[in-house]
Amino acid sequence: MASGKKRRDHLTKAKTAQEIRNVKRAVGITDRVFREMASPFGRSERDVAREIVMRGRGLGASLSFRPIVASGMNSGYVHHRPGRKIVREDEPVIFDIGFKVGGQCSDVTRMHIPQKKKFKRFYRDMMAIQKRCIAAARPGKSLKEINELHKKLMRSKGYRVRHSIGHGVGSRVHERVKGLLKPGEVITIEPGVYERKGGCRVEDMVLITRSKPKVLTKKIIFSPVP
């Protein structure tokens, strides 16, 4: 989920083979940043965000958007600008990162979940909702239909719906999806829960194919270097 103002006037479109390769390159750089970043704990959100920017640019990418690092109560906001708050291991942390390669963007969110039942439940529920919504992302379905499923699943678990299930991704990180999904389009699926003491969001990029959806970001994990 990109931060800041969103431009709704840019329609997503099916990608060429080269554009898909560039999306995968952007995803690969995002993966490396998640894996190779230093431990965020004990550092400010702003410092961690600076490292994310530096690492991505060092790998030859530009930014899709300014990274979100939201820890503790700050993870209870849909969009948060990294500040002086110290990232702690006993609190939830949202990392929302995106890079651009060859004119194509990535947009991925991963979580640090503390050893607390409440946040473990948040994460488990968001993963389950995301799985159902990804399975529904097939040609002939609309993103609107998938969003209705998302809202139904969220409400069945007692959660307030704060944003749509996803958006198109292409030359811009936030693109509008019009009509029925088509093979070659890339969308995000990103359920999230946001409460006063903290929240949880999981976000993956999905390539629409003629058969089952392909999760391009499936292998990305949050595993910083200690």
C-alpha positions as CSV (number, residue, x, y, z in Angstrom):
1,M,0.0,0.0,0.0
2,A,1.7,3.2,-1.2
3,S,1.7,6.1,1.2
4,G,0.5,9.7,0.5
5,K,-2.0,10.8,-2.1
6,K,-3.2,8.2,-4.6
7,R,-3.8,9.0,-8.3
8,R,-7.0,7.2,-9.3
9,D,-7.0,8.3,-13.0
10,H,-4.3,5.9,-14.2
11,L,-5.8,2.6,-15.4
12,T,-3.8,-0.6,-15.0
13,K,-3.3,-2.8,-18.1
14,A,-2.1,-6.2,-19.1
15,K,1.7,-6.4,-19.2
16,T,4.0,-7.4,-21.9
17,A,6.5,-10.2,-21.3
18,Q,9.2,-7.6,-20.8
19,E,7.1,-5.6,-18.3
20,I,6.5,-8.8,-16.3
21,R,10.2,-9.5,-16.2
22,N,10.8,-5.9,-14.9
23,V,8.1,-6.4,-12.3
24,K,9.9,-9.6,-11.2
25,R,13.2,-7.7,-11.0
26,A,11.6,-5.0,-8.8
27,V,10.2,-7.8,-6.6
28,G,13.6,-9.4,-6.4
29,I,15.2,-6.2,-5.2
30,T,12.4,-5.8,-2.6
31,D,13.1,-9.4,-1.5
32,R,16.9,-8.6,-1.0
33,V,16.1,-5.5,1.0
34,F,13.8,-7.4,3.3
35,R,16.4,-10.2,3.8
36,E,19.5,-8.0,4.0
37,M,18.4,-5.1,6.1
38,A,19.9,-4.8,9.5
39,S,17.8,-5.5,12.6
40,P,15.4,-2.6,13.1
41,F,15.0,-3.1,16.8
42,G,16.4,-0.4,19.0
43,R,16.5,2.1,16.0
44,S,14.1,4.8,15.0
45,E,11.5,4.2,12.3
46,R,13.1,7.0,10.3
47,D,16.6,5.4,10.5
48,V,15.2,2.1,9.3
49,A,13.4,3.8,6.4
50,R,16.6,5.5,5.4
51,E,18.4,2.2,5.3
52,I,15.6,0.7,3.1
53,V,15.9,3.5,0.6
54,M,19.7,3.3,0.6
55,R,19.7,-0.5,0.0
56,G,17.2,-0.3,-2.8
57,R,19.0,2.5,-4.6
58,G,22.3,0.6,-4.1
59,L,20.8,-2.3,-6.0
60,G,19.9,0.0,-8.9
61,A,16.2,0.7,-8.2
62,S,14.3,3.9,-7.7
63,L,11.5,4.2,-5.2
64,S,7.9,3.3,-6.0
65,F,7.0,5.3,-2.9
66,R,8.6,6.3,0.4
67,P,8.8,3.3,2.7
68,I,6.4,2.9,5.6
69,V,7.9,1.7,8.9
70,A,5.2,1.8,11.5
71,S,5.8,0.4,15.0
72,G,3.7,-0.1,18.1
73,M,0.7,2.2,18.1
74,N,1.8,3.7,14.8
75,S,0.9,0.4,13.1
76,G,-2.7,1.2,13.9
77,Y,-2.7,3.8,11.1
78,V,-3.3,2.9,7.5
79,H,-0.6,5.3,6.4
80,H,2.2,6.4,8.7
81,R,5.2,8.5,8.1
82,P,8.3,7.1,9.8
83,G,9.4,9.2,12.7
84,R,11.5,9.2,15.9
85,K,9.6,6.3,17.5
86,I,12.0,3.5,18.5
87,V,11.2,0.1,16.9
88,R,10.8,-2.5,19.6
89,E,10.7,-6.3,19.3
90,D,7.7,-6.6,21.7
91,E,5.5,-4.5,19.5
92,P,4.0,-5.0,16.0
93,V,5.8,-3.4,13.1
94,I,4.5,-2.8,9.6
95,F,7.1,-2.6,6.8
96,D,5.6,-1.4,3.5
97,I,8.2,-1.3,0.7
98,G,8.3,-0.7,-3.0
99,F,10.9,-0.2,-5.7
100,K,10.8,0.6,-9.4
101,V,12.9,-1.2,-12.1
102,G,12.5,-0.7,-15.9
103,G,9.4,1.4,-15.4
104,Q,7.6,-1.2,-13.3
105,C,6.8,-1.0,-9.6
106,S,6.7,-3.4,-6.6
107,D,4.6,-2.9,-3.5
108,V,4.9,-5.4,-0.6
109,T,4.0,-5.3,3.1
110,R,5.5,-7.6,5.7
111,M,5.0,-7.7,9.5
112,H,6.9,-8.3,12.7
113,I,4.5,-9.9,15.1
114,P,5.3,-9.8,18.8
115,Q,4.6,-12.8,21.1
116,K,1.2,-11.5,22.1
117,K,-2.0,-13.5,21.4
118,K,-3.9,-10.4,20.1
119,F,-1.4,-9.7,17.3
120,K,-0.9,-13.3,16.5
121,R,-4.7,-13.5,16.0
122,F,-4.6,-10.4,13.8
123,Y,-1.9,-12.0,11.6
124,R,-3.5,-15.4,11.4
125,D,-6.9,-13.8,10.4
126,M,-5.3,-11.4,7.8
127,M,-3.4,-14.3,6.2
128,A,-6.6,-16.4,6.0
129,I,-8.6,-13.6,4.5
130,Q,-5.7,-12.8,2.0
131,K,-5.6,-16.5,0.9
132,R,-9.4,-16.5,0.2
133,C,-9.1,-13.3,-1.8
134,I,-6.1,-14.4,-3.8
135,A,-7.9,-17.6,-4.8
136,A,-10.7,-15.4,-6.2
137,A,-8.4,-13.3,-8.4
138,R,-9.1,-14.9,-11.7
139,P,-10.1,-13.7,-15.2
140,G,-13.8,-12.8,-15.3
141,K,-13.8,-11.6,-11.7
142,S,-13.7,-7.9,-10.9
143,L,-11.6,-6.4,-8.1
144,K,-14.9,-5.0,-6.8
145,E,-16.2,-8.5,-6.4
146,I,-13.0,-9.5,-4.6
147,N,-13.4,-6.5,-2.3
148,E,-16.9,-7.5,-1.4
149,L,-15.6,-10.9,-0.4
150,H,-12.9,-9.2,1.6
151,K,-15.4,-7.0,3.4
152,K,-17.6,-10.0,4.2
153,L,-14.7,-12.0,5.6
154,M,-13.4,-9.0,7.7
155,R,-16.8,-8.3,9.2
156,S,-17.4,-12.0,10.0
157,K,-14.3,-11.9,12.2
158,G,-15.4,-8.6,13.8
159,Y,-13.0,-6.3,12.1
160,R,-13.7,-2.8,10.7
161,V,-12.9,-2.4,7.0
162,R,-10.6,0.6,6.6
163,H,-9.5,0.3,2.9
164,S,-10.1,-1.7,-0.3
165,I,-8.5,-5.1,-0.7
166,G,-6.0,-3.9,-3.3
167,H,-5.2,-2.0,-6.4
168,G,-3.4,-2.4,-9.7
169,V,0.4,-2.1,-9.9
170,G,2.4,-1.1,-13.0
171,S,4.2,2.0,-14.2
172,R,2.6,3.6,-11.1
173,V,2.4,1.9,-7.8
174,H,-1.3,2.7,-7.4
175,E,-3.4,2.1,-10.5
176,R,-7.2,1.8,-10.9
177,V,-8.5,-1.6,-12.0
178,K,-11.5,-1.2,-14.4
179,G,-13.9,-4.0,-15.3
180,L,-13.0,-7.6,-15.2
181,L,-9.5,-8.9,-14.4
182,K,-7.5,-9.9,-17.4
183,P,-4.4,-12.2,-17.8
184,G,-1.2,-10.2,-17.5
185,E,-2.6,-7.6,-15.0
186,V,-0.8,-7.3,-11.6
187,I,-2.8,-6.4,-8.5
188,T,-2.2,-6.3,-4.8
189,I,-4.2,-8.2,-2.2
190,E,-3.7,-6.5,1.2
191,P,-6.2,-7.0,4.1
192,G,-5.4,-5.0,7.2
193,V,-6.7,-4.4,10.7
194,Y,-6.0,-1.2,12.5
195,E,-6.6,-0.5,16.2
196,R,-5.5,2.1,18.8
197,K,-2.8,-0.2,20.3
198,G,-1.5,-1.4,16.9
199,G,-2.4,-3.2,13.7
200,C,-1.5,-5.7,11.1
201,R,-1.4,-5.7,7.3
202,V,-0.2,-8.3,4.8
203,E,0.3,-7.4,1.2
204,D,1.3,-9.4,-1.8
205,M,1.5,-8.8,-5.6
206,V,-0.6,-11.2,-7.7
207,L,-0.2,-11.8,-11.5
208,I,-3.5,-12.7,-13.1
209,T,-3.1,-15.7,-15.4
210,R,-5.4,-17.8,-17.6
211,S,-5.7,-20.3,-14.8
212,K,-4.9,-19.8,-11.1
213,P,-3.4,-16.5,-9.8
214,K,0.4,-16.4,-9.4
215,V,1.7,-14.7,-6.2
216,L,4.9,-12.9,-7.3
217,T,6.0,-12.0,-3.8
218,K,5.3,-15.3,-2.1
219,K,8.9,-16.0,-1.2
220,I,9.5,-12.6,0.4
221,I,10.0,-12.8,4.2
222,F,11.0,-10.4,6.9
223,S,14.3,-11.7,8.1
224,P,16.7,-8.8,9.0
225,V,20.4,-9.4,9.7
226,P,20.9,-9.3,13.5
